[in-house]
Amino acid sequence: MIIVTGANGKLGRAVVEQLLMRIPAEEIGVSVRDPNQAQELRERGVRVRRGDYDDAESLHHAFEGASQVFIVSSGIMGEADIPHGIQQHQTAIDTAKRAGVTRVLYTSHIGSSPTSHFAPMIHHAATEKLLKASGMAFTSLRNGYYAASALLLIGGAIKTGELIAPEDGPVAWTAHSDLAEAAAAIISEPKLDGITPNLTGSEAIDMEGIASIASEVMGRTIRRIVVPDEEFRDRMMAQGVPEASINMRMGMFLASRQGDFAQVDPSLTDLIGRPPKSFREVLKESISQQQR
Ligand SMILES: NC(=O)c1ccc[n+]([C@@H]2O[C@H](COP(=O)([O-])OP(=O)(O)OC[C@H]3O[C@@H](n4cnc5c(N)ncnc54)[C@H](OP(=O)(O)O)[C@@H]3O)[C@@H](O)[C@H]2O)c1
């Protein structure tokens, strides 16, 4: 049986949908914090059990009978959350081992690094270390930066016509749907042991490029305005954004500025058998969904 964690979230649910196209529902299980939200999957024959990274026994029950477990990274809100985040992943990995799982897949990131300016990358690097130490076979999916995150960054700019942010760098924005398809391909036909090549979209685009694409798609000008780091911090503080969140956003800009998310790699294309969705396509899809 294949267990997918985080299946009430965007990536986990998309992976389950992709697996349902490849293998019988009875061979798929989900480990979710709220089973009620996965009722629809249960009705389609997927095993639904509660599993929380903060509760090893719940995970043990949710992982029962699993050959492979897909661990969706828990996500952190700031640097201070890293130790807890690492503990959560340690619990998930240890529990998978205790449950007799033969392979763990984990959603890492192309910027994974113990010295990154961007806190989640430190969390991913520490988790990859845990995976290596686990003695289990594993695949750490070095996912590209979600294009959905870029949509969040430009949300306000689409309304105001001004994309105000500090200096940044190019990012190989990647669609959830492509990453989910690649993950399902790797799960159903085991390949790519260890740390994968970068799984990214086919072009790296900076904020200037994003503003230009958004202008074209929206049919009105969105200006990219570069502000000094301190001014950006002050602006966010004035908007009431919590300090941890400001530090996270600044960390993202600092890391992108030094090219941490810029590498483009053909591996995602190879896995899904076609070019990945471009940022422009993701933006258009999102706009048409909002208009429905
Ligand atoms: N590649 C990138 O650029 C990028 C960008 C942002 C985030 N990420 C990472 O990718 C992950 C998946 O992305 P997504 O878009 O699917 O995010 P999402 O929709 O927020 O889903 C995250 C999932 O993680 C689960 N989770 C959180 N804490 C947990 C815990 N203690 N125990 C068990 N499950 C827990 C959540 O469960 P509930 O449904 O119960 O809340 C949720 O289903 C994120 O969690 C984050 O670590 C990557």
The ligand as an ORCA input file, in Angstrom:
! r2SCAN-3c Opt
* xyz 0 1
  N       8.246     24.065     -3.330
  C       7.802     25.205     -2.852
  O       8.010     26.264     -3.442
  C       7.010     25.289     -1.596
  C       6.348     26.473     -1.279
  C       5.574     26.500     -0.128
  C       5.506     25.366      0.689
  N       6.187     24.244      0.338
  C       6.164     23.000      1.144
  O       5.406     22.021      0.431
  C       4.424     21.458      1.314
  C       3.205     21.027      0.531
  O       2.720     22.123     -0.186
  P       1.146     22.367     -0.335
  O       1.004     23.458     -1.330
  O       0.443     21.091     -0.503
  O       0.805     22.986      1.095
  P      -0.565     22.881      1.905
  O      -1.729     22.882      0.978
  O      -0.490     23.932      2.954
  O      -0.463     21.456      2.571
  C       0.418     21.175      3.612
  C      -0.021     19.863      4.228
  O       0.869     19.534      5.297
  C       0.065     18.979      6.323
  N       0.646     19.134      7.642
  C       1.075     20.264      8.243
  N       1.451     19.994      9.500
  C       1.237     18.676      9.692
  C       1.381     17.810     10.810
  N       1.808     18.241     12.011
  N       1.063     16.503     10.653
  C       0.596     16.030      9.473
  N       0.399     16.818      8.389
  C       0.710     18.115      8.512
  C      -1.224     19.787      6.268
  O      -2.248     19.084      6.911
  P      -3.696     19.738      7.151
  O      -4.404     19.580      5.825
  O      -4.260     18.906      8.218
  O      -3.464     21.172      7.534
  C      -1.445     19.943      4.786
  O      -2.208     18.895      4.261
  C       4.174     22.560      2.342
  O       3.685     21.997      3.547
  C       5.547     23.175      2.504
  O       6.332     22.453      3.419
  C       6.930     24.184     -0.784
*
